[in-house]
């Protein structure tokens, strides 16, 4: 009888291609999410107090913008619990559609708020020859 010896592979080669794609996709998604939080935190410290809270004291404006950042950061786990429950009950596809539509609606609200601040600053008026300055 011939004996065959199986060589155990170690390292990343022993992981299936599907699992590697899953891990890579999760890592890229997490990286993008934390980069988004980093940018929002940076904007909360530098841009948002002047744009969204112009009439307030600079310290109060900065604290208000950090409060909006904190609310989003603290509600994230609660949203995970709620939408995890919805995903278990209604399915992943339905839950994905609910969250994507919710993000689109909130993005529209954010853009409208930004445009209002832009309009109030006087930079959004039409000037001669139809240019925005």
N, CA and C atoms as an extended XYZ file, in Angstrom:
399
Properties=species:S:1:pos:R:3:atomname:S:1:resname:S:1:resid:I:1 pbc="F F F"
N         0.825       -1.172        0.000 N   UNK     1
C         0.000        0.000        0.000 CA  UNK     1
C         0.870        1.236        0.000 C   UNK     1
N         0.454        2.127       -0.803 N   UNK     2
C         1.192        3.382       -0.881 CA  UNK     2
C         0.612        4.355        0.135 C   UNK     2
N         1.488        4.958        0.844 N   UNK     3
C         1.036        5.951        1.819 CA  UNK     3
C         1.168        7.326        1.201 C   UNK     3
N         0.143        8.094        1.407 N   UNK     4
C         0.204        9.487        0.937 CA  UNK     4
C         0.239       10.389        2.150 C   UNK     4
N         1.076       11.336        2.082 N   UNK     5
C         1.195       12.301        3.172 CA  UNK     5
C         0.593       13.621        2.700 C   UNK     5
N        -0.296       14.115        3.499 N   UNK     6
C        -0.867       15.427        3.179 CA  UNK     6
C        -0.054       16.490        3.890 C   UNK     6
N         0.298       17.470        3.133 N   UNK     7
C         1.040       18.579        3.694 CA  UNK     7
C         0.038       19.652        4.101 C   UNK     7
N         0.093       20.008        5.361 N   UNK     8
C        -0.818       21.050        5.818 CA  UNK     8
C        -0.274       22.393        5.398 C   UNK     8
N        -1.168       23.163        4.799 N   UNK     9
C        -0.768       24.508        4.424 CA  UNK     9
C        -1.010       25.418        5.614 C   UNK     9
N        -0.144       26.334        5.777 N   UNK    10
C        -0.321       27.296        6.853 CA  UNK    10
C        -0.339       28.697        6.252 C   UNK    10
N        -0.890       29.595        6.975 N   UNK    11
C        -0.922       30.970        6.507 CA  UNK    11
C        -2.146       31.253        5.664 C   UNK    11
N        -2.069       32.273        4.867 N   UNK    12
C        -3.224       32.742        4.102 CA  UNK    12
C        -3.611       31.802        2.975 C   UNK    12
N        -2.718       30.938        2.532 N   UNK    13
C        -3.046       30.017        1.435 CA  UNK    13
C        -4.032       28.931        1.857 C   UNK    13
N        -4.112       28.663        3.155 N   UNK    14
C        -5.031       27.637        3.620 CA  UNK    14
C        -6.477       28.144        3.698 C   UNK    14
N        -6.677       29.426        3.539 N   UNK    15
C        -8.005       30.028        3.595 CA  UNK    15
C        -8.594       30.043        2.191 C   UNK    15
N        -9.855       29.707        2.081 N   UNK    16
C       -10.491       29.652        0.766 CA  UNK    16
C       -10.602       31.058        0.163 C   UNK    16
N       -10.753       31.091       -1.146 N   UNK    17
C       -10.839       32.374       -1.852 CA  UNK    17
C       -12.079       33.144       -1.420 C   UNK    17
N       -13.175       32.448       -1.196 N   UNK    18
C       -14.410       33.120       -0.771 CA  UNK    18
C       -14.227       33.772        0.592 C   UNK    18
N       -13.568       33.075        1.487 N   UNK    19
C       -13.349       33.635        2.820 CA  UNK    19
C       -12.394       34.832        2.755 C   UNK    19
N       -11.372       34.746        1.899 N   UNK    20
C       -10.445       35.890        1.739 CA  UNK    20
C       -11.179       37.107        1.205 C   UNK    20
N       -12.083       36.903        0.213 N   UNK    21
C       -12.872       38.024       -0.317 CA  UNK    21
C       -13.772       38.614        0.760 C   UNK    21
N       -14.360       37.763        1.578 N   UNK    22
C       -15.224       38.230        2.657 CA  UNK    22
C       -14.439       39.068        3.660 C   UNK    22
N       -13.282       38.576        4.058 N   UNK    23
C       -12.451       39.315        5.012 CA  UNK    23
C       -11.976       40.629        4.398 C   UNK    23
N       -11.567       40.605        3.136 N   UNK    24
C       -11.107       41.830        2.477 CA  UNK    24
C       -12.252       42.848        2.361 C   UNK    24
N       -13.436       42.379        2.000 N   UNK    25
C       -14.582       43.282        1.898 CA  UNK    25
C       -14.939       43.889        3.234 C   UNK    25
N       -14.919       43.086        4.288 N   UNK    26
C       -15.194       43.608        5.627 CA  UNK    26
C       -14.145       44.611        6.080 C   UNK    26
N       -12.878       44.311        5.784 N   UNK    27
C       -11.805       45.225        6.170 CA  UNK    27
C       -11.904       46.545        5.418 C   UNK    27
N       -12.209       46.488        4.138 N   UNK    28
C       -12.334       47.718        3.351 CA  UNK    28
C       -13.534       48.527        3.822 C   UNK    28
N       -14.652       47.866        4.108 N   UNK    29
C       -15.837       48.567        4.611 CA  UNK    29
C       -15.568       49.235        5.941 C   UNK    29
N       -14.882       48.539        6.838 N   UNK    30
C       -14.542       49.119        8.141 CA  UNK    30
C       -13.591       50.288        7.983 C   UNK    30
N       -12.622       50.163        7.104 N   UNK    31
C       -11.691       51.257        6.846 CA  UNK    31
C       -12.427       52.494        6.338 C   UNK    31
N       -13.345       52.284        5.405 N   UNK    32
C       -14.104       53.424        4.867 CA  UNK    32
C       -14.979       54.060        5.953 C   UNK    32
N       -15.574       53.250        6.795 N   UNK    33
C       -16.433       53.775        7.853 CA  UNK    33
C       -15.634       54.613        8.846 C   UNK    33
N       -14.487       54.100        9.280 N   UNK    34
C       -13.680       54.860       10.228 CA  UNK    34
C       -13.071       56.097        9.577 C   UNK    34
N       -12.766       56.049        8.295 N   UNK    35
C       -12.291       57.241        7.592 CA  UNK    35
C       -13.401       58.284        7.540 C   UNK    35
N       -14.647       57.848        7.327 N   UNK    36
C       -15.786       58.759        7.336 CA  UNK    36
C       -15.935       59.406        8.709 C   UNK    36
N       -15.807       58.610        9.786 N   UNK    37
C       -15.873       59.178       11.131 CA  UNK    37
C       -14.732       60.166       11.364 C   UNK    37
N       -13.562       59.847       10.878 N   UNK    38
C       -12.422       60.760       11.020 CA  UNK    38
C       -12.700       62.088       10.321 C   UNK    38
N       -13.186       62.029        9.086 N   UNK    39
C       -13.475       63.271        8.359 CA  UNK    39
C       -14.574       64.071        9.024 C   UNK    39
N       -15.628       63.397        9.505 N   UNK    40
C       -16.720       64.098       10.175 CA  UNK    40
C       -16.228       64.734       11.473 C   UNK    40
N       -15.380       64.038       12.215 N   UNK    41
C       -14.808       64.616       13.432 CA  UNK    41
C       -13.922       65.813       13.131 C   UNK    41
N       -13.136       65.724       12.073 N   UNK    42
C       -12.293       66.844       11.675 CA  UNK    42
C       -13.127       68.043       11.249 C   UNK    42
N       -14.181       67.779       10.479 N   UNK    43
C       -15.072       68.871       10.070 CA  UNK    43
C       -15.831       69.437       11.264 C   UNK    43
N       -16.169       68.596       12.244 N   UNK    44
C       -16.848       69.081       13.444 CA  UNK    44
C       -15.976       70.054       14.221 C   UNK    44
N       -14.695       69.825       14.198 N   UNK    45
C       -13.780       70.691       14.931 CA  UNK    45
C       -13.449       71.971       14.185 C   UNK    45
N       -13.413       71.911       12.865 N   UNK    46
C       -12.897       73.066       12.116 CA  UNK    46
C       -13.954       73.818       11.312 C   UNK    46
N       -14.843       73.121       10.630 N   UNK    47
C       -15.739       73.765        9.668 CA  UNK    47
C       -17.140       74.002       10.225 C   UNK    47
N       -17.722       72.994       10.867 N   UNK    48
C       -19.121       73.069       11.271 CA  UNK    48
C       -19.448       74.223       12.221 C   UNK    48
N       -18.589       74.579       13.198 N   UNK    49
C       -18.960       75.692       14.080 CA  UNK    49
C       -19.192       77.001       13.318 C   UNK    49
N       -18.374       77.274       12.334 N   UNK    50
C       -18.510       78.523       11.583 CA  UNK    50
C       -19.663       78.481       10.593 C   UNK    50
N       -19.957       77.308       10.037 N   UNK    51
C       -20.982       77.200        9.009 CA  UNK    51
C       -22.375       77.025        9.607 C   UNK    51
N       -22.514       76.125       10.564 N   UNK    52
C       -23.832       75.790       11.089 CA  UNK    52
C       -24.201       76.546       12.358 C   UNK    52
N       -23.226       77.091       13.069 N   UNK    53
C       -23.494       77.839       14.299 CA  UNK    53
C       -22.767       79.181       14.262 C   UNK    53
N       -23.040       80.036       13.268 N   UNK    54
C       -22.252       81.265       13.108 CA  UNK    54
C       -22.539       82.323       14.165 C   UNK    54
N       -23.753       82.373       14.712 N   UNK    55
C       -24.091       83.424       15.667 CA  UNK    55
C       -23.684       83.116       17.085 C   UNK    55
N       -23.296       81.898       17.359 N   UNK    56
C       -22.944       81.487       18.715 CA  UNK    56
C       -21.502       81.845       19.032 C   UNK    56
N       -21.202       81.754       20.312 N   UNK    57
C       -19.827       81.854       20.778 CA  UNK    57
C       -19.029       80.713       20.124 C   UNK    57
N       -17.785       80.928       19.727 N   UNK    58
C       -17.027       79.856       19.062 CA  UNK    58
C       -16.933       78.572       19.881 C   UNK    58
N       -16.822       78.688       21.194 N   UNK    59
C       -16.741       77.490       22.034 CA  UNK    59
C       -18.078       76.745       22.017 C   UNK    59
N       -19.173       77.496       22.101 N   UNK    60
C       -20.499       76.870       22.070 CA  UNK    60
C       -20.743       76.228       20.702 C   UNK    60
N       -20.326       76.875       19.624 N   UNK    61
C       -20.469       76.308       18.291 CA  UNK    61
C       -19.684       75.012       18.133 C   UNK    61
N       -18.466       74.999       18.664 N   UNK    62
C       -17.644       73.795       18.586 CA  UNK    62
C       -18.253       72.666       19.418 C   UNK    62
N       -18.729       72.992       20.618 N   UNK    63
C       -19.355       71.973       21.455 CA  UNK    63
C       -20.646       71.451       20.824 C   UNK    63
N       -21.403       72.325       20.166 N   UNK    64
C       -22.625       71.889       19.491 CA  UNK    64
C       -22.308       70.949       18.333 C   UNK    64
N       -21.275       71.267       17.573 N   UNK    65
C       -20.918       70.380       16.461 CA  UNK    65
C       -20.371       69.052       16.969 C   UNK    65
N       -19.622       69.076       18.074 N   UNK    66
C       -19.161       67.817       18.664 CA  UNK    66
C       -20.321       67.011       19.239 C   UNK    66
N       -21.357       67.699       19.729 N   UNK    67
C       -22.537       66.992       20.240 CA  UNK    67
C       -23.240       66.243       19.114 C   UNK    67
N       -23.327       66.863       17.930 N   UNK    68
C       -23.945       66.154       16.799 CA  UNK    68
C       -23.091       64.955       16.380 C   UNK    68
N       -21.789       65.082       16.469 N   UNK    69
C       -20.884       63.976       16.180 CA  UNK    69
C       -21.069       62.849       17.205 C   UNK    69
N       -21.207       63.214       18.480 N   UNK    70
C       -21.365       62.226       19.543 CA  UNK    70
C       -22.691       61.477       19.415 C   UNK    70
N       -23.746       62.186       19.039 N   UNK    71
C       -25.046       61.530       18.877 CA  UNK    71
C       -24.955       60.453       17.802 C   UNK    71
N       -24.350       60.775       16.678 N   UNK    72
C       -24.192       59.785       15.617 CA  UNK    72
C       -23.331       58.609       16.041 C   UNK    72
N       -22.298       58.886       16.810 N   UNK    73
C       -21.398       57.825       17.250 CA  UNK    73
C       -22.067       56.918       18.280 C   UNK    73
N       -22.854       57.508       19.191 N   UNK    74
C       -23.495       56.724       20.242 CA  UNK    74
C       -24.713       55.953       19.752 C   UNK    74
N       -25.393       56.458       18.724 N   UNK    75
C       -26.571       55.763       18.226 CA  UNK    75
C       -26.235       54.626       17.269 C   UNK    75
N       -25.004       54.512       16.857 N   UNK    76
C       -24.602       53.463       15.925 CA  UNK    76
C       -24.865       52.059       16.461 C   UNK    76
N       -24.491       51.734       17.708 N   UNK    77
C       -24.783       50.383       18.201 CA  UNK    77
C       -26.283       50.120       18.344 C   UNK    77
N       -27.038       51.144       18.702 N   UNK    78
C       -28.485       50.965       18.817 CA  UNK    78
C       -29.078       50.670       17.441 C   UNK    78
N       -28.620       51.366       16.421 N   UNK    79
C       -29.067       51.073       15.062 CA  UNK    79
C       -28.693       49.669       14.632 C   UNK    79
N       -27.518       49.204       15.057 N   UNK    80
C       -27.115       47.836       14.750 CA  UNK    80
C       -28.047       46.815       15.378 C   UNK    80
N       -28.453       47.081       16.610 N   UNK    81
C       -29.389       46.168       17.276 CA  UNK    81
C       -30.755       46.192       16.596 C   UNK    81
N       -31.256       47.392       16.308 N   UNK    82
C       -32.583       47.516       15.699 CA  UNK    82
C       -32.600       46.887       14.313 C   UNK    82
N       -31.642       47.246       13.482 N   UNK    83
C       -31.651       46.724       12.126 CA  UNK    83
C       -31.205       45.267       12.062 C   UNK    83
N       -30.456       44.813       13.054 N   UNK    84
C       -30.169       43.389       13.137 CA  UNK    84
C       -31.434       42.594       13.407 C   UNK    84
N       -32.279       43.125       14.288 N   UNK    85
C       -33.566       42.472       14.568 CA  UNK    85
C       -34.462       42.489       13.331 C   UNK    85
N       -34.505       43.629       12.639 N   UNK    86
C       -35.307       43.721       11.416 CA  UNK    86
C       -34.770       42.744       10.366 C   UNK    86
N       -33.452       42.636       10.264 N   UNK    87
C       -32.853       41.710        9.311 CA  UNK    87
C       -33.206       40.269        9.616 C   UNK    87
N       -33.273       39.930       10.905 N   UNK    88
C       -33.669       38.571       11.275 CA  UNK    88
C       -35.128       38.300       10.944 C   UNK    88
N       -35.980       39.299       11.099 N   UNK    89
C       -37.416       39.112       10.885 CA  UNK    89
C       -37.833       39.241        9.420 C   UNK    89
N       -37.299       40.247        8.727 N   UNK    90
C       -37.772       40.561        7.380 CA  UNK    90
C       -36.808       40.146        6.275 C   UNK    90
N       -35.567       39.864        6.625 N   UNK    91
C       -34.583       39.477        5.630 CA  UNK    91
C       -33.548       40.562        5.406 C   UNK    91
N       -32.396       40.149        4.932 N   UNK    92
C       -31.291       41.080        4.726 CA  UNK    92
C       -31.559       42.082        3.615 C   UNK    92
N       -32.160       41.615        2.538 N   UNK    93
C       -32.382       42.501        1.393 CA  UNK    93
C       -33.326       43.644        1.758 C   UNK    93
N       -34.409       43.332        2.446 N   UNK    94
C       -35.355       44.364        2.870 CA  UNK    94
C       -34.682       45.341        3.823 C   UNK    94
N       -33.898       44.822        4.757 N   UNK    95
C       -33.193       45.678        5.706 CA  UNK    95
C       -32.188       46.573        4.992 C   UNK    95
N       -31.486       46.034        4.019 N   UNK    96
C       -30.544       46.838        3.246 CA  UNK    96
C       -31.269       47.972        2.528 C   UNK    96
N       -32.413       47.671        1.927 N   UNK    97
C       -33.171       48.711        1.215 CA  UNK    97
C       -33.672       49.786        2.188 C   UNK    97
N       -34.115       49.396        3.364 N   UNK    98
C       -34.579       50.367        4.358 CA  UNK    98
C       -33.431       51.288        4.771 C   UNK    98
N       -32.263       50.723        5.030 N   UNK    99
C       -31.143       51.545        5.464 CA  UNK    99
C       -30.621       52.441        4.348 C   UNK    99
N       -30.575       51.940        3.118 N   UNK   100
C       -30.091       52.759        2.002 CA  UNK   100
C       -31.054       53.918        1.730 C   UNK   100
N       -32.349       53.657        1.771 N   UNK   101
C       -33.328       54.732        1.571 CA  UNK   101
C       -33.236       55.741        2.711 C   UNK   101
N       -33.069       55.257        3.943 N   UNK   102
C       -32.914       56.162        5.080 CA  UNK   102
C       -31.672       57.040        4.964 C   UNK   102
N       -30.571       56.450        4.491 N   UNK   103
C       -29.354       57.240        4.301 CA  UNK   103
C       -29.534       58.271        3.199 C   UNK   103
N       -30.255       57.908        2.133 N   UNK   104
C       -30.502       58.860        1.053 CA  UNK   104
C       -31.348       60.031        1.516 C   UNK   104
N       -32.391       59.751        2.296 N   UNK   105
C       -33.246       60.825        2.806 CA  UNK   105
C       -32.460       61.739        3.748 C   UNK   105
N       -31.643       61.156        4.628 N   UNK   106
C       -30.860       61.997        5.539 CA  UNK   106
C       -29.796       62.798        4.792 C   UNK   106
N       -29.250       62.234        3.721 N   UNK   107
C       -28.267       62.982        2.922 CA  UNK   107
C       -28.918       64.168        2.237 C   UNK   107
N       -30.138       63.983        1.716 N   UNK   108
C       -30.862       65.108        1.118 CA  UNK   108
C       -31.123       66.205        2.141 C   UNK   108
N       -31.493       65.815        3.353 N   UNK   109
C       -31.720       66.808        4.402 CA  UNK   109
C       -30.426       67.546        4.734 C   UNK   109
N       -29.314       66.825        4.751 N   UNK   110
C       -28.035       67.457        5.044 CA  UNK   110
C       -27.640       68.425        3.935 C   UNK   110
N       -27.827       68.027        2.698 N   UNK   111
C       -27.484       68.902        1.573 CA  UNK   111
C       -28.352       70.154        1.588 C   UNK   111
N       -29.641       69.998        1.861 N   UNK   112
C       -30.510       71.167        1.931 CA  UNK   112
C       -30.078       72.103        3.043 C   UNK   112
N       -29.663       71.565        4.180 N   UNK   113
C       -29.150       72.405        5.261 CA  UNK   113
C       -27.869       73.109        4.873 C   UNK   113
N       -26.997       72.422        4.165 N   UNK   114
C       -25.743       73.038        3.717 CA  UNK   114
C       -26.011       74.129        2.693 C   UNK   114
N       -26.959       73.891        1.799 N   UNK   115
C       -27.266       74.903        0.797 CA  UNK   115
C       -27.863       76.134        1.431 C   UNK   115
N       -28.656       75.953        2.475 N   UNK   116
C       -29.235       77.107        3.162 CA  UNK   116
C       -28.143       77.943        3.816 C   UNK   116
N       -27.168       77.297        4.434 N   UNK   117
C       -26.042       78.029        5.028 CA  UNK   117
C       -25.252       78.748        3.940 C   UNK   117
N       -25.080       78.090        2.793 N   UNK   118
C       -24.356       78.700        1.676 CA  UNK   118
C       -25.123       79.909        1.159 C   UNK   118
N       -26.439       79.794        1.075 N   UNK   119
C       -27.267       80.883        0.587 CA  UNK   119
C       -27.241       82.057        1.556 C   UNK   119
N       -27.276       81.768        2.862 N   UNK   120
C       -27.256       82.828        3.865 CA  UNK   120
C       -25.945       83.594        3.846 C   UNK   120
N       -24.863       82.943        3.491 N   UNK   121
C       -23.564       83.608        3.508 CA  UNK   121
C       -23.413       84.615        2.377 C   UNK   121
N       -24.310       84.577        1.398 N   UNK   122
C       -24.239       85.534        0.302 CA  UNK   122
C       -23.447       85.027       -0.876 C   UNK   122
N       -22.802       83.878       -0.750 N   UNK   123
C       -22.005       83.361       -1.842 CA  UNK   123
C       -22.847       82.610       -2.868 C   UNK   123
N       -24.100       82.335       -2.557 N   UNK   124
C       -24.927       81.555       -3.460 CA  UNK   124
C       -25.811       82.399       -4.368 C   UNK   124
N       -25.636       83.717       -4.374 N   UNK   125
C       -26.464       84.579       -5.218 CA  UNK   125
C       -25.968       84.577       -6.652 C   UNK   125
N       -26.893       84.773       -7.565 N   UNK   126
C       -26.502       84.909       -8.977 CA  UNK   126
C       -25.912       86.298       -9.180 C   UNK   126
N       -24.812       86.355       -9.859 N   UNK   127
C       -24.161       87.631      -10.149 CA  UNK   127
C       -24.335       87.938      -11.630 C   UNK   127
N       -23.766       89.020      -12.041 N   UNK   128
C       -23.840       89.416      -13.442 CA  UNK   128
C       -23.233       88.339      -14.328 C   UNK   128
N       -23.771       88.108      -15.487 N   UNK   129
C       -23.367       87.106      -16.465 CA  UNK   129
C       -23.638       85.675      -15.986 C   UNK   129
N       -24.464       85.536      -14.979 N   UNK   130
C       -24.904       84.215      -14.572 CA  UNK   130
C       -23.858       83.366      -13.860 C   UNK   130
N       -22.891       83.976      -13.239 N   UNK   131
C       -21.866       83.197      -12.553 CA  UNK   131
C       -22.149       83.211      -11.061 C   UNK   131
N       -21.812       82.135      -10.387 N   UNK   132
C       -21.898       82.065       -8.930 CA  UNK   132
C       -20.534       82.392       -8.364 C   UNK   132
N       -20.478       83.358       -7.499 N   UNK   133
C       -19.211       83.695       -6.854 CA  UNK   133
C       -19.330       83.560       -5.365 C   UNK   133
